[in-house]
Amino acid sequence: RLGLQHNKLALLPPALLALGSLTDLSLTHNRLGLLPPIGGLASLTTLGLSHNQLAALPAGLEQLRRLTSLSVAHNKLTSLPRALFSLPQLTLLCASHNLLGPRLPPVAAAPSLAHIDARHNRLETLPRSLLALPRLATARFDDNLLPPPLAAAAAGGVASL
């Protein structure tokens, strides 16, 4: 486990990418704007990247097959890569307070996804594939640009979708 939060990091230390057995990495509350490919961190189960300046997620994300929790809230993300939703163990995705929009990629390939938080973004529609997620328990889409009927349903939670 490695916590490097609140360090004003603008770049990821290169030695960090060699820690192949690392399971939990927190880089929250830094100044990261761009990350190098992270596929070498294949043992990661938890990755915290919230409160940075990321405009895109790093390459190699699809290689993190053990990842269960990803937090990328409070960044400058305008989209999420399709590869993110192919991670078989991903149960928690927090992507609130970004610039995501107008839509998310299809999420049906994420069979373990139980909690998704995409509040405070620029989403105009939600993927129909949300309804196909067998373990989805919490879906937060408040304060987006959803049309009124969809916004009301999203505010009502998973059962309303």
C-alpha positions, 0 to 999 in steps of 0.5 A: 500500500502506498499513499502519496496524497497531498504532495503537490506532485506534478509528475509520477515518480518513475520508480513507482511504475516498477512496483508490480506487487503494489495493491493500493495506490493513492495519488489524491490531492496532487497536481497530476495532469498527465500519467505515464502508462500504468499497465505494469501495476497489474496487482493494483486493486485500489487506485485513487486519482481524485483531486488532480488535473487529469484530462485523460486516464493513463494508457494501460488501464485495461491491464489492471485486471484486479482493479476493484475501486477507481476514484477519479473525481475532481479532475478535468476528464471529458470522457472515460475509456471503453477499456475501463468498463472491461475490467472484470473486478471493478466494483466501484467507480467514482468519476464525479465533478469532472467534465464528462459528456455528453455520454458514457461508453457502454458499461455492459462489459463491467459485470462486477460494477456495483457503484458508479458516481458520475454526479456533477458532470455534463452527461446528456444521456445514460447508456442503456447498458446500465440496466444490464449490470447485474450487481449495480446497487448505486448509480449517482448522476445528479447535477448533469445535463440530463433531460427532465424525465431522465434526470428525475429517474436518475435522482431516484436511484437504480430502481428508478432507472 
